[in-house]
């Protein structure tokens, strides 16, 4: 078979200026942390230091929450929805105008391919702000009755896998509903949140409406525990989500928790094979598998399992792993050494428990954090790789004979965030989807997102919806009736 070599097509780093150090963004201004403590953020593809960022302590959290409260009471809360919409539209437009700058910075700080940052993350982040800008003056129709009210100050903690996109999921509906926010980005990926703070200044948002606090886990814990935070929104691991749920229980705080997943991607024997293979690859190897709703369990009907695995191996062998800044790259770097260690540990557990590992051939870069696209066959539901969230480019392949067996295996997990169904029969799609305990079920596709569509989970995948009209409801208090 003829193969083609791709010449390097690197994106330029010159479109973004990275400062050597960054402070906290409080009350519309950048300021130093009270403790003077800082942490380093690095490029996971090269291990080079990108910048130092301030670590917010209790005093800084206090200042940020006070600034958010003042803004809520004096400017943002009393402002009409139509006026708030103007600011949100402005933010959306500025994100579109500065999209290349944000995409490059996201890739440098996170390790994901520039093609994904450029074509998925940043356009979607802008789209969420556009969408919720349209809702800001229509809250009477959001589903909380006439005259719904915002909670007040929202404390938001986001993960490292989609830094700017998760920021938009949190901030856009909160602001549209009339809340002010204090947001804490992930320790390893703070830079696009800080660039967003610069954009907030450019948009001339009133001081204190958006505050950005960088730091490690303790910063997030201090923010969530602050007594003047009215609404908590968290995306991250189930273990931390359980701690937060226990912490807010019995308080006045409302919480939205979007947690882990172990999604089943179910392939029936009448599925269109070419389309399905692409969907499987997108479901688990997109963003190096570092996706909460990744299709990390592939359930294939037994009669076509051998063909699907062979076709899948051929497709994985054609994926390009390497420099995330190269526009030809399909699979970039793992976000951190700690995450690479987690992936390696679970993959080794798969070997030890008797599953058969296959990894795409090819050399990995000498520097940085890398793991090849990998799949395991001979997997049972008892294997750790089929139970635990790996959060990496590792696929577990299981087989089934009947639709009932497929549903039973798919639901045999403590998680319930997403699932996929591949078949040409519409009736089967509807029947299987109705039986799956998952917040989102994709049919003949996977990992597709739209601002108008809600996203949520069952069981240990959390509670509360994000996206769409439903994504406004956690940020609103019930109003009167018409």
Secondary structure as GFF3:
##gff-version 3
##sequence-region A 1 482
A	DSSP	three_ten_helix	13	15	.	.	.	ID=ss1
A	DSSP	beta_strand	21	22	.	.	.	ID=ss2
A	DSSP	beta_strand	24	26	.	.	.	ID=ss3
A	DSSP	beta_strand	29	31	.	.	.	ID=ss4
A	DSSP	beta_strand	38	42	.	.	.	ID=ss5
A	DSSP	beta_strand	49	54	.	.	.	ID=ss6
A	DSSP	alpha_helix	58	71	.	.	.	ID=ss7
A	DSSP	pi_helix	72	76	.	.	.	ID=ss8
A	DSSP	alpha_helix	81	97	.	.	.	ID=ss9
A	DSSP	alpha_helix	99	110	.	.	.	ID=ss10
A	DSSP	alpha_helix	114	116	.	.	.	ID=ss11
A	DSSP	pi_helix	117	121	.	.	.	ID=ss12
A	DSSP	alpha_helix	122	135	.	.	.	ID=ss13
A	DSSP	three_ten_helix	139	141	.	.	.	ID=ss14
A	DSSP	beta_strand	149	150	.	.	.	ID=ss15
A	DSSP	beta_strand	153	157	.	.	.	ID=ss16
A	DSSP	alpha_helix	163	176	.	.	.	ID=ss17
A	DSSP	beta_strand	180	184	.	.	.	ID=ss18
A	DSSP	alpha_helix	191	202	.	.	.	ID=ss19
A	DSSP	beta_strand	210	212	.	.	.	ID=ss20
A	DSSP	alpha_helix	217	225	.	.	.	ID=ss21
A	DSSP	beta_strand	231	235	.	.	.	ID=ss22
A	DSSP	alpha_helix	238	248	.	.	.	ID=ss23
A	DSSP	beta_strand	254	258	.	.	.	ID=ss24
A	DSSP	beta_strand	264	267	.	.	.	ID=ss25
A	DSSP	alpha_helix	273	285	.	.	.	ID=ss26
A	DSSP	three_ten_helix	286	289	.	.	.	ID=ss27
A	DSSP	beta_strand	297	301	.	.	.	ID=ss28
A	DSSP	three_ten_helix	302	304	.	.	.	ID=ss29
A	DSSP	alpha_helix	305	317	.	.	.	ID=ss30
A	DSSP	alpha_helix	337	352	.	.	.	ID=ss31
A	DSSP	beta_strand	356	359	.	.	.	ID=ss32
A	DSSP	beta_strand	374	377	.	.	.	ID=ss33
A	DSSP	alpha_helix	384	387	.	.	.	ID=ss34
A	DSSP	beta_strand	394	400	.	.	.	ID=ss35
A	DSSP	alpha_helix	403	410	.	.	.	ID=ss36
A	DSSP	beta_strand	415	416	.	.	.	ID=ss37
A	DSSP	beta_strand	418	422	.	.	.	ID=ss38
A	DSSP	alpha_helix	426	435	.	.	.	ID=ss39
A	DSSP	beta_strand	440	443	.	.	.	ID=ss40
A	DSSP	beta_strand	458	459	.	.	.	ID=ss41
A	DSSP	beta_strand	462	463	.	.	.	ID=ss42
A	DSSP	alpha_helix	470	473	.	.	.	ID=ss43
A	DSSP	beta_strand	476	477	.	.	.	ID=ss44
###
